[in-house]
């Protein structure tokens, strides 16, 4: 019965926003005129939904399929994956699935470590010292976003503490 209700529920405003955002990401480089953009969008909505070409006529289930396709085509990660990547490893956020670290997360880790003056060897020693109890002894042990986030958040905390201890301005000279 719940499946039947889910099948006939109309598209939600949040789904409409996601659908249009994914569409814009996918077609941004084409620089289509508004009428051509709308016609092409209606064509793909109809193709992927198996129903109407108008987004407002879609059911929630059809909208979900169209959004998934647009996000795949645009290279966007789904909202669920983004959420898991951003919250993985935080206290109070259960990890529902294993999300592999993405290149952006690795770049953030290396940029933060570099700002702190750490090379690979120093970073691995830091990880072994701080996170050995969690099974993180080195880079080979980072398998999920939760693992990477733990290390990244610790490095960011170190960076914030370092920046907080630096004086904002030097001593002022007095005029004679």
N, C-alpha and C positions, 0 to 999 in steps of 0.2 A: 504494500500500500504506500509506504514512504517513497519507494522508487517511482511509483506512478505520479505522486505529488511533485517529486523533484523534476520529473520529466516535463511537467506543464508549467512550472514556475517561470515567470518572465525574467528577462535579463535584469540584473541589478544595476544600480548606478555605478557601483565600484567596478563591475565587470565592463560596463560601457567605457569607463575611464581607462581601464587596462587595455581594452581592445584598441581604442584610438591611440593610446601611447605606443603600443607595440607596432601599430600600423605606421605611425609617424617615424618611428625608429627605422623601420624597414624601407620606407620610401623617401626618406629625407634627401638622399643623394639624387633622386630622379628629378626633383624640382618641377613637378607636374603642375599644370594649371588646376585651380580648384574643381572645375567640372570634370576634367580627366581623372584627377585624384579620386573624386567621389565615385565615378563610374568604375574605375579599377577596384576600389575598395568593395563596392557592392558585388562585383563579379567574384572576388575572392571570398567574401563572406558567404555567398551562395555556394560556392564550390566546397568550402571547408565545412559548412554547416549541414549541407544536404537539404537545405530549406530555403528560406527567404534570403534575399540579398540585402534587406534592410536590417541594420543592427537592432533597432528597437522592436522588431518582430520576433527576435530569437528567444528561445527558451533559455533558461540558465544552463542546461546541459549543452545545448548547441553553442552558446556563447563560450563556454569553457573549452570546447573543442577548437573553436576559431581562435581564441586567445592563445592556446597552446601552439597552434600552427604559426601564428604571427610572431610569437616570441621565439620559436625555433628559427624561423626564417630571418629574423632581425638580429639573431645572436644574443638576445637578452636572456639572462637567466630568469627563471620563473620567480615570482614573488616569494613562493615558499622556500626556494633554494636561497634566495637573498636573505630571508628571515633566518633560516637555519645557519647560514654563514655568519651573520652578524651576531647571533645570540649563542652560538655553539660554545660551550664551555663556561658560560656565565652561571653564577649561582641563581637558582630560582627558575632557570629555563631548561626543562628536560630536553635532552638530545633525542629527537624522535627518529633520526636516521643519520647515517654516516655521510657527511658531505666532505668531499675531497677539497683540499686547499686549492684555491684558484691562483692564477698568476698575479693578480692584483694584490692578493694577501701576501704572497711571497715578496713582491716588490716592497710592500709596506714594511715587512719584517726587516729586509735588508737595508732599506733607507733609514729606519730607526736605529738599527745596529750601527750603521756607518756614522750617523750623527753622534752616537755615543762613543765613537772611536773604536768600535769592536770589529775585528776581522773574524773569519770563520772559526778559527781555533778558539779565540776568546769567547765567542758566542756559544760554542759547544761546551766549553768549560762552565759557563754561566748556566746553561741548561742542565748540565749534569748536577751542578751544585744545588740549583733551585727546584728542579722538577724530577729528580730521581725517584722520589716517592710515588710519582704518577706514572713512572715508566718512560719518562722522556730523558734519555741520556745523550742524545745527539739528533742530528737531522734525519737519520733513518727511522727514528721513532715517531716523527711527525707524520701521521697518516690521515688525520681529519682536521677540519677547520677548528674544532675544539682544542686540539693540541696546539695548532699554530696560534690561535687566539690567546691561549694562556701565556705563551712566550711573548707575543707581541704586546699584550697588555702590561706585562711586567716591565718590558723595555720602555714602553710609553710612560709608565709610572716613574721609572728612573729618570727619564728625560724631563718630566714635569718637576720632579724634585730638584734636579740640577738647575733648571731655569728659574725656579723659585728662590734659590739661594743667591743668584747673581743680582747685584744691585742694579736698579733701574738706571741710575745715573751716577757718575763719579762725584767725588767731593768738589764743591764749588769753591773757586778762589774768591777771596774777598777783595773788594776794591780798596785801594789805599787812599 
